[in-house]
Amino acid sequence: MLMMTRPDRPETPVRVSSRPVSLERDHRPFIGLVFVVLVSLVIDIMARVRASEKSD
């Protein structure tokens, strides 16, 4: 993790060269999944708020 954020450090060239591709492939779908979950939660909350406003 830290090696990915500091690619300018020449002390660990092996890990930096072997890791980032797999890390990027692992992170992008995870970020997309979190984004989808957050959007669905917001939509659900808005739907509940609108339903409660209509019932009043």
C-alpha positions as CSV (number, residue, x, y, z in Angstrom):
1,M,0.0,0.0,0.0
2,L,2.6,2.5,1.1
3,M,4.9,1.5,-1.8
4,M,2.1,2.3,-4.3
5,T,1.7,5.8,-2.8
6,R,5.4,6.5,-2.9
7,P,6.7,5.3,-6.3
8,D,9.5,7.9,-6.2
9,R,11.4,5.8,-3.6
10,P,14.1,3.8,-5.3
11,E,14.7,1.6,-2.3
12,T,12.0,-1.0,-3.3
13,P,12.1,-1.3,-7.1
14,V,11.2,-5.0,-7.2
15,R,7.9,-4.6,-5.2
16,V,7.0,-1.4,-7.0
17,S,7.5,-3.0,-10.4
18,S,5.7,-6.2,-9.6
19,R,2.8,-4.9,-7.5
20,P,1.0,-1.8,-9.0
21,V,-0.7,-3.6,-11.9
22,S,-2.5,-6.2,-9.8
23,L,-3.3,-3.6,-7.1
24,E,-4.9,-1.3,-9.7
25,R,-6.9,-4.3,-11.1
26,D,-8.0,-5.1,-7.5
27,H,-8.9,-1.6,-6.5
28,R,-11.0,-0.4,-9.5
29,P,-13.9,-2.9,-9.2
30,F,-13.8,-2.4,-5.4
31,I,-14.2,1.3,-5.8
32,G,-17.0,0.8,-8.3
33,L,-18.7,-1.6,-5.9
34,V,-18.5,0.9,-3.1
35,F,-19.8,3.6,-5.4
36,V,-22.8,1.5,-6.5
37,V,-23.6,0.7,-2.9
38,L,-23.5,4.3,-1.9
39,V,-25.7,5.4,-4.8
40,S,-28.2,2.7,-4.0
41,L,-28.3,3.7,-0.3
42,V,-28.9,7.4,-1.3
43,I,-31.7,6.4,-3.7
44,D,-33.3,4.2,-0.9
45,I,-33.1,7.0,1.6
46,M,-34.6,9.6,-0.8
47,A,-37.4,7.1,-1.6
48,R,-38.1,6.7,2.1
49,V,-38.1,10.5,2.7
50,R,-40.5,11.0,-0.2
51,A,-42.8,8.3,1.1
52,S,-42.8,9.8,4.6
53,E,-43.6,13.2,3.1
54,K,-46.5,11.8,1.1
55,S,-48.0,10.0,4.1
56,D,-48.1,13.2,6.2
